[in-house]
Amino acid sequence: MRAPRVKPKWRPPLALIVYAVLLTVMTLPMLTIIWFRVVRAASGAMAPAEIATLAAVLILTLGVAYVLTRTLTVPINALIARTDEIARGGRSAIRPLEIYGTREVATLSQSFLDLAGKLVDHSDYVRSFAAHVSHELKSPLTSIKGAAELLRDDDADHPMSPEQRDRFLANIIADTERLDRLLSRLRELAKAELPPEQDSTSLRDIVAQLEMRFHPLSVISQGSADEMLALPGEAAGIIFVNLAENAVQNGATTLAIEASDEGRRTTIQVRDNGRGIADGNRDRIFEPFFSTRRDDGGTGMGLGIVRAMLASHGGSIELLDTSKDGSTFQIGLPCPSLPSTAGE
């Protein structure tokens, strides 16, 4: 959506307003002197004391004008110039100003730098994400196209065997299923980017949902099953279903979920007894499209979606521990009674 434009009409610059106000203030002693002279019917040249008073007022007025210009006009103009530079793609412009002037301008500048940094990071993320999506879609589409062309060009004089035909059809079906999984993940990621809903879900409901969906997996709730999490039902389902699916894919038969309140935060530990995560992959598991199961149809988006969904609700996730006996993820969320702040 295009940003609304400011109506094109003349507006006085800040410096003009500052100087006009100060000059107006400066005229007050002058008018006072003139009024006294008129009332007293005085005549002749101004007394040295009057001239000295007006000179002092002029110097003080110019001094105040300099201070206001230094503390307001200069940092605001610098912030405007910095905005134009960032709009032209200058990442290097995201740096502190040389002069802040006042506390309010410093706060405004910090808010601006934070927002600019997030926008630039988001732009880089979207660019990288689009490139990954294009690559992920291209592979199965190329495979489907190749199989379909071979089936179409089947020579009647040398027809392919039923086994070959079945193999090509199976490849087409497998690739369409992979595309369907990828599109489903993209829809979940899009939901994570939407403004968060203010709602909560009980741990008991989450465990029931996982038991219904993953029959071979034994889901265990440790601690209070009535613990409330600051997540709406749909978001909680996406997060914990992806974690459970990741555990099952790694050979887990048990998934234990434990929630506890720690001051203003709720901590949830999710432990499985699967094969664990290799040390070389530990730092990459949250990267979009990173998967060790690509040949088995893995999209590599599950944990990335979990992290994005939690971030939109003020939460976080980290891999706490992993070994050949399983993995433990730790989730942090605001308490349900507290407002959630995205990106906390």
C-alpha positions, 0 to 999 in steps of 0.5 A: 500500500502506498503511503499517504502523501502530505497535502502540498501547501506552504508550511513555515520551517521550524527555524522561521517559527523559532526566530519569529517567536524569539523576535516577538519576545524581544520586542516586548522590552522595546515596546515597554521603553517606547510606552514609558517614553510616550506616557512621560512625554520624554524626548531626546536620545535614548539613555545609555542604560536603555541602549545597553538593555536592548543590546543585552536582550538582543544578545540573549535572544540570539543565544537562545535562538542558537541553542534552539537551532542546535537542539531542535533544527539541526538534529531534525534536519539530520534525521530527515537526511538520514531517512532519505539515505535509508530510503535509497537503500543505504544500510550504512545510514542506520547509525546514531546521529552526531547531535541529539539535542534533547531527550525527546529527539534522542528517543525519536531518533532511537525509535526511528533507527529501530524501525529502520533496522527492522524494515531493512532486515525484513526487506533482506529476509523477503528477498532471500525468502523469495529466492528460496521459494523459487528454488524449492518450487522449481525442482518439483515442477521441473520433475513433474514437467519432465515426467509428463513430457515422457508420458506424452511422447510415449512411442506406440512402436516402442511403448514404455512398460507398465513399470516405467509408467507407474514410476513416472506417475508415482514421481508426479504424485510425490512431487505434487504432494511435496508442492502441497506440503510446501504451500501449506507451510507457506500459509502457516508462515503467512499466518505468523506474519499477521498481527497476533490475536490476544488469546490463550490456550491451555496445555491440556488442549494442546496435549489433546490435539497432539494425541489426536493427530500423532497416534504412535507418539506418546504425549506426556504433560508434566506439571500442571495440565491447566497451565495457560499459554499466551497463544491463540488456539490456531497459533498454538496448534501450528507451533506444537504440531510442527515440533511434534512432527519434527520429533516423529520424523527423528524417530521419537516415540515420546514427547514430554511438555512441561510449562512453568511460570517464571515471573513475567514469563512462561517457560515451556520445555518440549523434550523428545526421545528421538535421534537428536540433532547433529552438532554441525546442524545445531546452528542451522535448524531454524534457517528457512528451507534447511532440511536433512530430510529433503529426499523424504519430502522435508521442506525445512520450514517447520522450525522456522515457522515455529520461531516466526509464530512465537516471535509474533506473539512476543515469544522465543525458542531455542534448542536447549539440549540435544544428544543421541537420546533426544532433543529439548527445545525451550520456549519462552512466552509472556504470561497470559495476563501480560500484554505480548510484545512482538520481538521481545 
